[in-house]
Amino acid sequence: MAHPIENIMKTTMEQLKEMVDVNTIVGTPILTGNETMILPVSKVSMGFFSGGGEYCRAQAPIKRSGMEADGQGEGSYPFAGTSVAGMTLTPLAFLCVSGGAVKVLPATCNNTIDRAIEMIPESIATIEQAVKNICCKAHKCDSGEQPAGE
């Protein structure tokens, strides 16, 4: 029969499997009213310890009633064991999908410079659109392109 520490470890691992699944790392999608989907992304850290041993107070092994059923035969020492597990869940970012565009929004910004660098592509796109609109008004065209010959 299996050693008692194997039973302790097996039970602990089964409990850990129940706690962690794919929805722990990439959360359940959140749909907003304006067709935007938000996916939370997290980091999971886990620690696990299991141990045990036989102990004795007397010089000779002690036989107690029912020891054979526990896998301990004649001349065995009593067994003591434990297992401990810990888990932390840290949010890292959010994936925002809106109109075919995907943005990664960090859960925490280290400083304002990081945030400013992340906003550069969006700022450039906004400036390009503003320039096209000004150009169209000046040339009285309906589309974002200049008239031919200019």
C-alpha positions in Angstrom: 0.0 0.0 0.0 1.1 3.6 -0.6 3.1 5.5 2.0 1.0 8.1 3.9 2.9 11.0 2.4 1.8 9.9 -1.0 -1.8 10.2 0.0 -1.2 13.7 1.5 0.5 14.9 -1.7 -2.2 13.4 -4.0 -5.0 15.1 -2.0 -3.2 18.4 -2.1 -2.5 18.3 -5.9 -6.2 17.4 -6.5 -7.2 20.5 -4.5 -4.7 22.7 -6.4 -6.1 21.5 -9.8 -9.6 22.5 -8.7 -8.4 26.0 -7.7 -6.5 26.9 -10.9 -8.0 26.9 -14.4 -7.5 28.9 -17.6 -10.1 31.5 -16.4 -7.7 32.4 -13.5 -5.0 33.6 -16.0 -7.1 35.1 -18.8 -10.4 36.1 -17.2 -13.9 35.8 -18.5 -14.6 38.3 -21.3 -16.6 41.4 -20.3 -18.8 42.9 -23.0 -19.7 46.5 -22.8 -22.7 48.2 -24.4 -20.7 49.8 -27.3 -19.3 46.5 -28.6 -16.1 46.6 -26.7 -14.8 43.4 -25.1 -12.4 43.5 -22.2 -10.2 40.5 -21.1 -8.4 40.7 -17.8 -4.9 39.1 -17.8 -3.3 38.0 -14.5 -0.2 36.3 -13.1 -0.6 33.4 -10.8 2.2 32.4 -8.4 2.0 29.2 -6.4 4.0 27.6 -3.7 3.7 24.1 -2.4 5.3 22.2 0.4 4.6 18.7 1.7 6.5 16.7 4.3 6.2 14.1 7.0 8.0 11.4 8.8 7.8 8.6 11.3 8.5 9.4 14.9 8.9 7.4 18.1 9.0 8.0 21.8 10.0 4.6 22.8 13.1 2.6 21.9 11.2 -0.1 20.0 8.5 0.2 17.4 5.0 0.4 18.7 2.1 -1.6 17.4 -1.3 -0.1 17.7 -4.6 -1.5 16.7 -5.6 -0.8 13.1 -2.0 -0.1 11.9 -2.2 -2.8 9.2 -5.2 -1.0 7.6 -3.2 2.2 7.3 -0.3 0.6 5.5 1.8 0.3 8.6 2.8 -3.2 9.5 4.3 -4.9 12.4 7.1 -2.8 13.9 6.2 0.5 12.3 6.5 3.9 13.9 3.6 6.4 13.9 3.5 8.8 10.9 3.0 12.5 11.1 2.7 14.7 7.9 1.3 17.8 6.4 1.1 19.8 3.2 0.8 23.5 2.6 0.0 25.5 -0.5 -0.3 29.2 -1.2 -1.4 31.2 -4.2 -1.2 34.8 -5.3 -3.1 36.4 -8.1 -1.7 39.6 -9.5 -3.6 41.6 -12.3 -1.2 42.6 -15.1 -3.2 44.1 -17.9 -6.5 44.3 -19.7 -7.0 43.5 -23.4 -9.6 45.8 -25.0 -11.0 44.8 -28.3 -13.1 47.5 -30.0 -13.9 47.9 -33.7 -11.2 45.4 -34.8 -8.5 47.2 -32.8 -6.8 45.6 -29.8 -5.2 47.7 -27.1 -3.3 46.5 -24.1 -4.0 48.6 -21.0 -1.6 47.9 -18.1 -3.1 47.4 -14.7 -0.4 49.6 -13.2 1.8 52.3 -14.8 5.2 52.7 -13.4 5.4 56.4 -14.2 4.0 59.0 -16.5 6.7 58.5 -19.1 5.5 54.9 -19.7 2.0 56.1 -20.2 3.0 58.9 -22.6 5.0 56.4 -24.7 2.0 54.1 -24.9 -0.2 57.0 -26.1 2.1 58.0 -29.0 0.5 55.7 -31.7 -3.0 56.9 -30.8 -1.9 60.5 -30.8 -0.3 60.2 -34.2 -3.5 58.7 -35.6 -5.6 61.5 -34.1 -3.3 64.2 -35.6 -3.3 62.5 -39.1 -7.1 62.5 -39.0 -7.3 66.1 -38.0 -4.9 67.1 -40.8 -7.0 65.2 -43.4 -10.2 67.0 -42.1 -8.5 70.4 -42.4 -7.3 69.6 -45.9 -10.8 68.4 -47.0 -12.4 71.6 -45.7 -9.9 73.8 -47.5 -10.4 71.9 -50.8 -14.1 71.3 -50.3 -13.9 67.6 -50.9 -16.1 65.0 -49.4 -13.5 62.2 -48.9 -10.2 62.4 -47.0 -8.2 62.7 -50.3 -7.1 65.9 -52.1 -8.6 66.8 -55.5 -6.6 65.6 -58.5 -4.0 67.9 -59.9 -3.0 69.5 -56.6 
